[in-house]
Amino acid sequence: MTNPDELRQEKRRLRAELDQEKLEQAATALARRIVELPEYHHAQRIAAYFAVNGEIGLHPLIDHALAAGKQVFLPNLDQQALRFAPYFHGQKMRQNRFRLPEPDVDDDAMLAPRDLDLVLAPLVVFDADRNRIGMGGGFYDRSFAFRKNPTATSPVLIGVAHESQKVAALEPQEWDVRLDMVVTDEAIYR
């Protein structure tokens, strides 16, 4: 099996080579799939992210969620874990230590991971069994570690990616939190 760091580098390189038109088509196709999911219809508090470096985009989905009266939250780095800050069009943003945009809000406006209904998690590599490799910082795994308890079913964790980020199989590590599903621009894996 390929080394996770090698897989991460290869898939990040391929993702970064996608042109703007392909990125926009993929984001639109992804949003169409997600808005049909019952998990999306039942969710009020949805965590999303702003795509960088060829990640599959969520702007069409964020627009749909806000228009539907749902609350959208974006990740804020909080030491070694994530908290989620409310987002709306025109929201004042700041850059975190990784130079990623996040809402510029006070700490008391942020939600803890367990207070969300649905999480759209970025990833670099995934398999059909819903295992994921992220960027390597472990933020999502640490933040949602409570979901490893079989009685914890919320929030629903959906990995989002380009279909080209799929591999035949990944060997999960003990700290990995398995996704409830992965949605790509071409398919849904449950």
N, C-alpha and C positions, 0 to 999 in steps of 0.2 A: 504494500500500500504506500502511496506517495506521502511524503512528509507534509504535515499540515502547513508549515511555513512555505514550502515550495508550491503547494496548491494555492495558498493565499496569494503569493506573488504572481503566479500564472493567471489566476482569475482576475486579479486587480488590473493586470496589464491588459487583458482582453477587454475588460469592462471599460477601461480608460480609452480604448481605441474606437469606441462607438461614436458615430457622428451625431450632431444635434438632432437631425431629423429622425434617426433611429431611436434616440433617447426619448423624444416626444411621442413617437408612435408607441413605444413600450410603456410609457407612463399612462397613456390613454387606454391601452389594452388592459393594463393592470387594474386601473380604476374601474373599468367596466366589469371585470370579474369580481372585484371586492364588493361593489355596491349591490350585487345580487345575493351576497351571502347573508343568511339569517343572523349570523354573529354580528355583522355590521348593522343590520336593521335594529337589533336589540341594544346596541351599544350607544351610550350617551357621552361617555368620556373616552376619547380615542387618542392614543399616543401615536404620533407620526414623527417624521424627521425631514430635514431639508437635504436633498440629494447632493452629493459632491463626488468628484472623481469617477463619474460614470455609473454611480449607484442608480438603481431604478427610481425614477421620480415619483413623488406623491402629490405634486401640486394639483392635478385634476381631482384627486380624491379629497384633498384638504378643502378645495373649493366646494365640492359636493357636500361634504360633511358640514361645513359652516352654513351653506345655503339651506341645509335640512334642519338647522337648529341644534346640531350636535356641538359639543365642546371639543376643541382640538388642543392637544398639549404636545410640546416639543421637549426633548430631553435637555436637562441642564446637568452638567457634571457637578457632582457633590462628593468631593474626595474620591473614594474608590467605587462609588455607586452612583446611580442616577436618581434624580428627582425630575418631575415633569411640570413645566411652566405653561400657563395658558397662552394660546396663540390666537390672534385674530388679524384680519387684513389691516395693515397700517401699524401693527405692533412694533414698538421700539425694540431693536435687537442689539446684541453685543456679541463679540467674539470670545469664545472660551480659550483655554490654553492650547487647544489643538487647532485654533483658528477656524472653528466651526461656529456658525451662527446659532444663537439661542436667545429666547425672549429675555429682555431686561426687566425683570420683575423682582419684587421683594421676596424674601424667603417664605413669608407666610402665605403667599399666593400659590406656592408649588404643592403638587400632589405627590404622595408617596406611591411607589409602583403598585402596591396592593389596592389603591383607591381607583385605579383605572378599570374600564370595562373591556377594552380591546387595545392591543399593542401591535403596531406594525413595525417589526424589527428589521433593520438592515442586516445584510449578511454578505459574505464574500463567496462562500461555497456551501452547498447543501446537497442532501441526498433524498431519495423518495421516502425514506423512513423519518424525515423531518429533523434530522440532525443538521447542525449548522456550524460553520466556522465563521467567526466574525473578524474584526480588524486585529484582534490579538490582545486588546486591553482588558477583556473579561467584564466590562461594565454591565452588559445585559445579563450574563450568567450570575453575577453577584447580586444585581438588583432584583432578579426574579427567582433567586434560589428557593424561596418559600414555595414555589410551584412544583418543586420536586416531591413535596408531600402529596400523596395520592388523593387526599381529601380537598386539596386546594385546586379549584377549577377556574378561578378568576384571578386576574384578567385572562381573556383568550389571547394566546400568543401566536401571531401570524408572521412568519418570515416572508419577506418580499424580495424578489430578485429577478434578474433576467434569466430566462430558461437556459442560456449558455453557461450559467454558473453551477449547473447541476453536474454531479459526478455519480458514478455507479454506487459507491458506498463510502461512508466515513466511519471511523472507529471513535465512538463517543468517549470522552474523558469523564471521570467521576464528577467533576464540577459542572459539566454541561447540562443545561436545561433544555429538554426536548421541546420543540415547538408543537402547537396543536395542529398547525397546518403551514404549508408554504404555498404562496400564490405567486405565479410568474406572469409574464406577458402572454404565455401560451397555455398554462395548465394550473390545476389546483391539486396539491398533494395533501391527503389527510391521513 
